Amino acid sequence: MKWETKITKMTGVKYPLIMGAFAVIGRAEFASAFSNAGGLGIITAINYPKIEAFRTELEHMLLLTDRPFGINFTITPPYLLKNRSGRTQESYYDFLNLAIDMGVNIFTTSAYKAPKLGTRIKEAGCYWFHKCATMKHAIAAENAGVDAVTLVGLEGTGFKNPVQNTTLVNITMARRLLNHPIIAAGGIGDARGFLGALAMGADAVCLGSSIIATTESLASKNWKDQILNQDIFDDKYYRKIFHLELKDSPIASMAIGHIKEILPIRVFIDNMINETEHILKSWGFRGAMFSTLQNLKKQI
C-alpha cells in the first residue's frame, strides 16, 4: 500500500514517519537506518560541538543513504543557559549553511523558539519543521513561517510545559486551529497509535522513545534494557511523566509500553506499517493507496 500525506509529498519519504531528535545517539548510523527503512532520519546537530565533526558526519550520512533526511537544531532555553552550557540559534548558523551546501533541505528546530534559524532556512528554499509542547507555541510557530508543526503530548519525553496537553487533545485541536501540516508526537509506539494519530488529523508521526531499543540505535545495552523492562504503570514512572518531574532527563516516554524486544529498525517500521494496513483492511479499506489528501470514501 502506498502512503500519501502532506508530509510524504513535502519530504519524499515512503511513510509518514519522522525520527525524533536525540542527544548523544542522533547520529548518521541511526538516522540512515531510519531513512533506509522508509522514514525521515534526523541527525541532531547538538551532538557536534565543532563544525568539522558535523561535516564528517554529514559525509558519512551521504555514504550510508540516498534517501531523504533532515537536521535538527535543539535550542537551549535562555533560563537554562544561565546555569549550564547549551546552544543558541546563532551557534548553529555555520552548521545550517554547511548542511544546505551539502544538499540537505529539511530542518527541524526544538526545545525553544528559533525564528532567526527559521528565516535562514526559508530564505534558502528549504523546509522548516518546529517542535512544540503547547498549542500557543504551535500557533506562534505557524505565524513565524514554519512549513510544519510537531506537537508533542504530555505522554512524551523531553522538555515539559506546565500547560501541556495530551497527544489526543493536541492533535485534534491542532487540526481545528492550524493550517499547516501537523506531526504528532508523544506516546506513539505501535500501529494503532500511528493510525490513530493520522485519524486525529496528523500528517505524520514522530517516533522517539519507541525506536531507542532498536538494533541500529546507539543507545547503551543498559538503556535498552531499561526500556524493555520498564513498567509504564509504575507509580514513580507515572509521576515523572505526568507531573512534570521529567524536565529534560533522558527517561523514555509512554510509547515504550509497546516495546517487548530489540528489532532492526526496518523490521520495527515494517511491522508497524503491515499491522496498520491489516487494521485498515479489517475495517473494509481496499485501496492501493492510503491518502489523507483525499476523501476516504473514494479510497475504498
Residue pairs with C-beta under 8 A, 6 or more apart in sequence:
1 273
1 277
1 280
1 287
1 288
1 289
1 290
2 288
2 289
2 290
3 14
3 15
3 16
3 273
3 289
3 290
3 291
4 289
4 290
4 291
4 292
4 293
5 16
5 181
5 198
5 203
5 204
5 291
5 292
5 293
6 148
6 181
6 203
6 292
6 293
7 13
7 16
7 18
7 148
7 181
7 183
7 203
7 204
8 14
8 15
8 16
8 204
9 293
10 127
10 147
10 148
10 181
11 40
11 68
11 70
11 106
11 127
12 68
13 35
13 38
13 39
13 40
13 67
13 68
14 38
14 39
15 38
15 39
15 269
15 273
16 198
16 202
16 203
16 204
16 205
17 34
17 38
17 39
17 40
17 194
17 204
17 205
17 206
17 207
17 269
17 272
18 39
18 40
18 42
18 70
18 108
18 129
18 150
18 183
18 204
18 205
18 206
18 207
19 26
19 30
19 31
19 34
19 39
19 40
19 41
19 42
19 206
19 207
19 208
19 211
20 26
20 42
20 185
20 206
20 207
20 208
20 209
20 211
21 42
21 44
21 72
21 74
21 108
21 110
21 131
22 30
22 42
22 44
22 208
22 212
23 44
23 46
23 47
23 74
23 250
24 47
24 218
25 212
25 217
25 218
25 219
26 42
26 43
26 44
26 47
26 72
27 43
27 44
27 47
27 57
27 218
28 43
28 57
28 58
28 60
28 61
28 64
29 60
29 64
29 216
29 218
30 41
30 216
30 217
30 218
30 265
31 41
31 42
31 43
31 61
31 69
32 41
32 61
32 64
32 65
32 67
32 69
33 41
33 214
33 216
33 264
33 265
33 266
34 40
34 41
34 42
34 211
34 216
34 265
34 269
35 41
35 65
35 67
35 68
35 69
36 64
36 65
36 67
36 266
37 265
37 266
37 268
37 269
37 270
38 67
38 269
38 273
39 207
39 269
40 68
40 69
40 70
40 106
41 61
41 65
41 67
41 69
41 70
42 69
42 70
42 71
42 72
42 108
43 57
43 58
43 61
43 69
43 70
43 71
43 72
44 71
44 72
44 74
45 54
45 71
45 72
45 73
45 74
45 87
45 92
45 95
46 72
46 73
46 74
46 87
48 54
48 57
48 95
51 94
51 95
51 98
54 95
54 98
55 98
55 102
58 98
58 99
58 102
58 104
59 102
61 69
62 102
62 103
68 106
69 104
69 106
70 104
70 106
70 107
70 108
70 129
71 95
71 96
71 99
71 104
71 106
71 107
71 108
72 107
72 108
72 109
72 110
73 87
73 89
73 92
73 95
73 96
73 107
73 108
73 109
73 110
73 114
73 117
74 87
74 109
74 110
74 111
75 87
75 88
75 89
75 109
75 110
75 111
75 112
75 113
75 114
75 117
76 86
76 87
76 88
76 111
76 112
77 111
77 112
77 159
78 112
80 86
80 248
81 88
89 114
89 116
89 117
90 116
92 117
93 117
93 120
96 107
96 117
96 120
96 121
97 120
99 107
100 124
100 126
104 126
105 125
105 126
105 127
106 126
106 127
106 129
107 117
107 121
107 126
107 127
107 128
107 129
108 128
108 129
108 130
108 131
108 150
109 117
109 118
109 128
109 129
109 130
109 131
110 130
110 131
110 150
110 158
111 131
111 158
111 159
111 248
113 130
113 137
113 140
113 141
113 144
114 130
115 144
117 128
118 128
118 130
118 144
118 145
118 146
119 145
121 127
121 128
122 128
122 145
127 147
127 148
128 145
128 146
128 147
129 146
129 147
129 148
129 149
129 150
129 183
130 141
130 144
130 146
130 148
130 149
130 150
131 149
131 150
131 151
131 152
131 183
131 185
131 206
132 138
132 141
132 149
132 150
132 151
132 152
133 151
133 152
133 159
133 160
133 161
133 164
134 161
134 163
134 164
134 165
135 151
135 165
135 170
135 173
135 174
135 177
136 163
137 161
138 149
138 151
138 174
138 177
138 178
139 177
139 178
141 149
142 149
142 178
142 179
142 180
146 180
147 180
147 181
148 180
148 181
148 182
148 183
148 203
148 204
149 174
149 178
149 180
149 181
149 182
149 183
150 182
150 183
150 184
150 185
150 206
151 167
151 170
151 171
151 174
151 182
151 183
151 184
151 185
151 186
152 158
152 164
152 167
152 170
152 185
152 186
152 206
153 164
153 165
153 166
153 167
153 168
153 169
153 170
153 171
153 184
153 185
153 186
153 187
154 160
154 164
154 165
154 166
154 167
154 186
154 241
154 242
155 166
155 167
155 186
155 187
155 241
155 253
155 254
155 255
156 167
156 185
156 186
156 187
156 208
156 209
156 253
156 254
156 255
157 208
157 209
157 241
157 246
157 250
157 251
157 252
157 253
158 208
158 246
158 248
159 247
159 248
160 244
160 246
160 247
162 244
165 173
166 186
167 184
167 185
167 186
167 187
167 188
167 197
168 200
170 184
170 186
171 182
171 184
171 197
171 200
171 201
171 202
172 200
172 201
174 182
174 201
175 182
175 200
175 201
181 203
181 204
182 201
182 202
182 203
183 202
183 203
183 204
183 205
183 206
184 197
184 200
184 202
184 204
184 205
184 206
185 205
185 206
185 208
186 253
186 254
186 255
187 193
187 253
187 254
187 255
188 194
188 197
188 205
188 206
188 207
188 210
188 255
189 207
189 209
189 210
189 254
189 255
189 256
189 257
189 258
189 259
190 210
190 258
190 272
190 275
191 271
191 272
191 273
191 275
191 276
191 278
191 279
192 279
193 205
193 255
193 258
194 205
194 272
194 276
195 276
195 279
195 280
197 205
198 205
198 292
203 292
207 255
208 253
208 255
209 227
209 252
209 253
209 254
209 255
209 256
210 253
210 255
210 256
210 258
210 259
210 268
211 217
211 265
211 268
212 219
212 223
212 224
212 227
212 252
212 256
213 219
213 223
213 224
213 227
213 228
213 256
213 259
213 262
214 262
214 263
214 264
214 265
214 268
215 262
215 263
215 264
215 265
216 264
216 265
217 224
217 265
223 250
224 262
226 252
227 252
227 256
227 259
228 259
228 260
228 261
228 262
230 237
230 252
230 256
230 257
231 237
232 238
232 254
232 256
232 257
237 251
239 245
240 246
240 249
240 251
241 251
241 253
241 254
263 271
277 290
280 290
284 300
285 299
285 300
286 300
287 299
287 300
289 299
290 299
291 299
